Amino acid sequence: MPVENTRMTLLAPTGKAILSRMFDVFGNAIDRLPEPKDIQWRSVHQSPPSLAQRSTNTQLFETGIKVIDMLVPLERGGKAGLFGGAGVGKTVLLTEMIHNMVGQHKGVSIFCGIGERTREGEELYREMKEANVLQNMVMVFGQMNEPPGARFRVGHAALTMAEYFRDDEHRDVLLLIDNVFRFIQAGMEVSGLMGQMPSRLGYQPTMSTELSQLEERIANTENGAITSIQAVYVPADDLTDPAAVHTFAHLSASIVLSRKRASEGLFPAVDPLQSGSKIATPGIVGERHYALAQEIRRTLAQYEDLKDIIAMLGLEQLSTEDRNVVGRARRLERFLTQPFFTTEQFSGLPGKTVSLEDTLDGCERILKDEFKDVPESALYMIGPISEVKKQPGAAPSQTQNREAHEA
């Protein structure tokens, strides 16, 4: 292919005119509308803000998704990663977060598609347009049909736009990246083309530097915050893969999706024992939330340990206390599922957002055995716990049976 020397670095468009538009890595509009006017061009290579400029405030960022708000709280201005193999629901969870947050998020949202399916970008654009939230959103794409150089630099172009809104307009930015692994993969292809010797498992020797150059620019300053949510593909479900390990190090919250839970129909398929958040401390989320999250993790971990015994000997061989733990854990697992707005046309269930207070209340009541006599299925795919009573066909509880008998 012919190469043209522009005698300058790659530039990205910035300014108010880029809102509600869709761009490629060179800053060309790809939404079939006229090129935007009144824009400034900036180099995609910028230094991260110095430590002196960074803000140290920590605030909770509510998503309306029960299992995330409860067990893996996100930080305003933090970086959260959605880790999972192929087909466990990373993109669905990311689009659900966009749906829940973009409407209530006062700042700007920037979606960066790195090496993912072209169809997903087109669907997202259409959905955002229908939801009337496009006016505060910018989309930048370097999809899987583009050469590795474009996929490798499109993240930097999106970050340059995000930095403009944070530093020049002093607005909060929600930066969504799908998928960070494809950025690393593009770097691997570029490295191979340059003839560099690969390191472990064929990855480029410069992987950690390249990832840092991207991730360190996502930061809070006194002007505004860039909150980032990133999908990270995990090759062959192996969380010890160098790409996953290097990405873990940069994040304030890691949401790990499990194939086992997805196969059981527990969506979102978040693995509560492998996921974690740095802000899940009593000082930030509060004593009650912290204690409840610890109790839920303990209950689910005990259930995990008892699964082998149940598989071999059956539930009846457990002690009464262990049977209670299993009942609580199974009800918690089902209560932490949730119908999504983005999957309404597939599941036929209307989507729900649940406030943090409702989630805390529901988990607390399940742990106190308040729903001991309610069938597990009554807690599956509901919103707040108050919806349990409305479930049709729920088996009558022992108390109701006794009352009816006495009557």
C-alpha positions, 0 to 999 in steps of 0.5 A: 500500500502506498505510504504518505508522510504527513510530517506530524503525528496522528491527530484526533478531533476535539471540541463540542462539534464531535458530540453525537458523532462517530469517528474512525482512528483518523478522525473521519466521520463514519456516520454518513453525515457531513464532516463536523465544523469548528473542531481542533485537532490534537495529537493522540500522544499525550502524557498522563496527568502528573500526580500533583494534578490528580484528585484523591476524592473517592465516590461510589458510582452506582450502576443499578445492577444488583450484583455489581453495586453490592459486591464490586462497587465501582468508583467515580473516576476509577477503572473497572474491567469486565473479564470473561472468555468468549460468549459469557456476556461482556458486551451485553453487560457493558451495553446494559451499563451504558443504558443505565448510566448514560441517561443519568450521567451528567457528563459526556460518554465516549465509546471506543470499539477496539477490534470488536464486531462491526455489527455491535457498533452499528447496533449500539449507535442505533440503540443510543439514537433511539434512547435520545442519549446520542447528543452527549456521546461520541463513538470511535471505532477501529473494528476487527476488519481494520489493520492492526495499526488502526486498532492499536491507535484508536484507544489513544484517539478516544482518550484524547477526546476524553481529555479535552472534555475533562481538561478544557470543559471541566466535565466528567467523562464516562469512557467505555472500551470494548475490548482491551485485549484486542488493543494488546493483540493489535500491539502483538501484530504490529510487534510481529510485523516489526520483527521483534522477538516475542516474549511469553506466549507470543506477546510483544516484549513491550506489552506492559509499557503499551498498556500503561501508556493507555491506562495511565491517561485515564485519571481524575484531576481537579478539573473532572474525572474520567470513569472507565469501564473496559471489557477484557477478553480472557483467552481460553478462560485463563485468568493467568494469561499475561494479557489479563494479568497485566490489565488486572494491575491497572484496575480499581474494580475487576468483574470476572464473568464465569462460564459455569454461572452462565451455563446455569442461567445466572445472568449477569454471570459475575463470579462473586468470589473472583471479582473484587473492588478496591473501594469495598472498604467500610470507610468508603461504602459504609459499615452496613454495605461492607459487612453484608458483602462479606457475609454474602461472600462467606455464604457463597464460599461455604456453598461452593465447599459443600457442593462436592458433598451434595454431589456425592451424598445428597443434600439430606446428609448435611447438618441442619446449619449447612442446609440453611447455608445452602438455602441462603446461598441459592436464594442469594444467587438467584436474587443477584440475577437481573433482567436487562433492558438490552436483552428484552427482545430475547428474554421477553422480560422487561429490564430493571434497574435496582437502587443500592438501598433496595439491593442491600435491603433484599440481601439482608432479608435473605441472610436473615432467612426471611424468604426461607419458605419461598421457592428459589424460583420466586427470587430469579430474574426479579428487580427489588425484593418487594417483587417476590410477593407478586410472583404468581404460582409461588408455593405457599409457605409452611406458615400459610399452610399451618394458618390454613390448617388451623382455620 
